[in-house]
Amino acid sequence: MSNNTSSTILRIENLDLSFGGTQCLSGVTFDVKRGELLAVIGPNGAGKTSLINCISGFYRPQRGEIYFDGQKITKMPEHKIAKIGIARTFQNIELFTGLTTLENLMAARHLYLKPGIFSSAIYFGWAQKKEIEHRRRAEEIIGFLKMAAIRNRPTGIIPYGLRKRVELGRALALEPKLLLLDEPLPGMNVDEKEDMARFILDIEEELGMTIILVEHDMDVVMDIASRIVVLDFGHKIAEGSPEEIRANPDVMKAYLGQE
């Protein structure tokens, strides 16, 4: 593997994952370039979420390796993967519904600050300074994602599309180098989808963040992705630009239902 200055931030090598007799991923290999927005598409059951779960440490593949910034992370625990710079969102929203938008973002920030009662008493000034720093970062994310109107509202009572935005903000609160977005658009209306697509592009372009997007909405994928990987029954069947993927007959047959 190359060092951290390489244009490749993530390398997936011959990844196999199975549960019982079901093969979820089979020999999947591809690179993710630093700063790009890579989409992973495929029909239901293709292995997209399984891939995200392997990268984030939730699943451990039976074969193959995953490298992030030159470091092998294949067997690394989930919490350590988050700390080295990989954050994710989920298909099903995983927020603290009794907490406000701000409190959800602060909860994510506090993964990096866990002093005990004794250490907090001794280093009160240090702990207070960190608290202010975390709050400042959370407020920046609220501004960036235009969530001021729901800043102090419990996330359990805000509309679905805005809850998805809060979850995106919570992932950003971890200040990742690589952001994994697992189907951020389903269940949204047209306006909410347009807003989310714009925010995803802003994250890539303004924050310079690398993004892996798993998504079924082909119009959005073709509009915002710089490159696309296509999975079908756990195998990678295509990789290329949106134009190349759109013209690929294997993709048309497997994903778009064309003969």
Secondary structure, DSSP 8 states (H G I E B T S, - for coil): ---TTSSEEEEEEEEEEEETTEEEEEEEEEEEETT-EEEEE-STTSSHHHHHHHHHTSS--SEEEEEETTEE-TT--HHHHHHHTEEE--SS----TTSBHHHHHHHHHGGG----HHHHHHTHHHHHHHHHHHHHHHHHHHHHTT-GGGTTSBGGGS-HHHHHHHHHHHHHTT--SEEEEES-STT--HHHHHHHHHHHHHHHHHH--EEEEE-S-HHHHHHH-SEEEEEETTEEEEEE-HHHHHT-HHHHHHTS---
